[in-house]
Amino acid sequence: MADPSPTETNGTPGLAGAAAPRAPAAVRLRGVSKRYANGTLAVEGLDLDIAAGSFVSLLGPSGCGKSTLLRMVAGLAPLSTGRIEWPGATPRLGFVFQEPTLMPWQTALDNVALPLKLAGMAQAERQRRAREMLALVGLSEAASSYPRELSGGMRMRVSIARALVTQPDLLLLDEPFAALDEITRFRLNNDLLRLWEAHRFTAVFVTHSVFESVYLSERVVVMAGGPGRLHADLPIPAPPRRDEAFRTSPSYAGLCRAVSEALAGAMAA
Ligand SMILES: Nc1ncnc2c1ncn2[C@@H]1O[C@H](COP(=O)(O)OP(=O)(O)OP(=O)(O)O)[C@@H](O)[C@H]1O
């Protein structure tokens, strides 16, 4: 059985760095805390390095601050204390929400092209790029369909294409597949992995699912709540190509067991 050699941090500042990745960090969080206006302390004193080009999952019980953390990295929520550093050039960010949040009155093509339109790109070029992205997510045929004409999985594909059309260096995904059936979810997991292999953006993926986190990631960061903090940092040694053979392998089962145990620890913490 593969041994992921988890680094239990138990929320102790400093120990989180023990599993720090060797590649240069795309983003570095230092002493990050978030207290909402109503007094809720959602995240406290969090240190985390995310290696450039890596695929990292944030896993933890409901309410432990995963979305808050992701929104702070995206600049959508201000920090209360601490800092977020970008050691390289400031990256282009892409964000995929749990809901596809498409414009209902626009076609799939126009939804994907929207960020380019907002950036002031000429129509012919933005449509060309949007078509290319739709092809990458397997939706060429649906370019002129409206969101209401698409299935939940197709809508999520459009949403991913829209996030990738600006060629982000850092893709933040907040439980993007939580509302989908398992077959669609597995398919989109594979689509996302193929896109990541092709483009090597840094991916930070928030999920509740141990199985999904192990399937997708090179590293699973387990958070505990009350207030949100790091609990464990687990490398996921897996074959370079993750596919159905990996999903049904004993090593996958072993890794899932180790991550489940860390999650149970986080819930008890
Ligand atoms: N805008 C807000 N105002 C006040 N409190 C908030 C706000 N957003 C989140 N919280 C609180 O902050 C804590 C962390 O919430 P957050 O959504 O980040 O957790 P989460 O781990 O992503 O949860 P889930 O997995 O259920 O989506 C929770 O206690 C939540 O109630």
The ligand as a MOL file (V3000), in Angstrom:
LIG
                    3D

  0  0  0     0  0            999 V3000
M  V30 BEGIN CTAB
M  V30 COUNTS 31 33 0 0 0
M  V30 BEGIN ATOM
M  V30 1 N -20.1890 36.4220 4.5010 0
M  V30 2 C -20.1060 35.8250 5.6810 0
M  V30 3 N -20.4400 36.4680 6.8130 0
M  V30 4 C -20.3390 35.8770 8.0140 0
M  V30 5 N -19.8950 34.6230 8.2020 0
M  V30 6 C -19.5440 33.9220 7.1150 0
M  V30 7 C -19.6410 34.4770 5.8000 0
M  V30 8 N -19.2030 33.5330 4.9100 0
M  V30 9 C -18.8770 32.4620 5.6500 0
M  V30 10 N -19.0780 32.6840 6.9650 0
M  V30 11 C -18.8060 31.7660 8.0660 0
M  V30 12 O -17.4220 31.4740 8.0410 0
M  V30 13 C -17.1970 30.1020 8.3540 0
M  V30 14 C -16.4600 29.4470 7.1970 0
M  V30 15 O -17.3420 29.4180 6.0670 0
M  V30 16 P -16.8510 28.8750 4.6580 0
M  V30 17 O -17.9940 29.0110 3.7070 0
M  V30 18 O -15.5770 29.4960 4.3020 0
M  V30 19 O -16.5940 27.3260 5.0060 0
M  V30 20 P -16.4790 26.0780 4.0460 0
M  V30 21 O -15.4520 25.1830 4.6590 0
M  V30 22 O -16.2330 26.5110 2.6500 0
M  V30 23 O -17.9280 25.4440 4.1810 0
M  V30 24 P -18.7150 24.4760 3.1620 0
M  V30 25 O -17.8240 23.2960 2.9600 0
M  V30 26 O -19.9660 24.1250 3.9050 0
M  V30 27 O -18.9500 25.2390 1.9050 0
M  V30 28 C -18.5630 29.4990 8.6460 0
M  V30 29 O -18.7720 29.5460 10.0260 0
M  V30 30 C -19.5110 30.4370 7.9320 0
M  V30 31 O -20.7680 30.4590 8.5720 0
M  V30 END ATOM
M  V30 BEGIN BOND
M  V30 1 1 1 2
M  V30 2 1 2 3
M  V30 3 2 2 7
M  V30 4 2 3 4
M  V30 5 1 4 5
M  V30 6 2 5 6
M  V30 7 1 6 7
M  V30 8 1 6 10
M  V30 9 1 7 8
M  V30 10 2 8 9
M  V30 11 1 9 10
M  V30 12 1 10 11
M  V30 13 1 11 12
M  V30 14 1 11 30
M  V30 15 1 12 13
M  V30 16 1 13 14
M  V30 17 1 13 28
M  V30 18 1 14 15
M  V30 19 1 15 16
M  V30 20 2 16 17
M  V30 21 1 16 18
M  V30 22 1 16 19
M  V30 23 1 19 20
M  V30 24 2 20 21
M  V30 25 1 20 22
M  V30 26 1 20 23
M  V30 27 1 23 24
M  V30 28 2 24 25
M  V30 29 1 24 26
M  V30 30 1 24 27
M  V30 31 1 28 29
M  V30 32 1 28 30
M  V30 33 1 30 31
M  V30 END BOND
M  V30 END CTAB
M  END
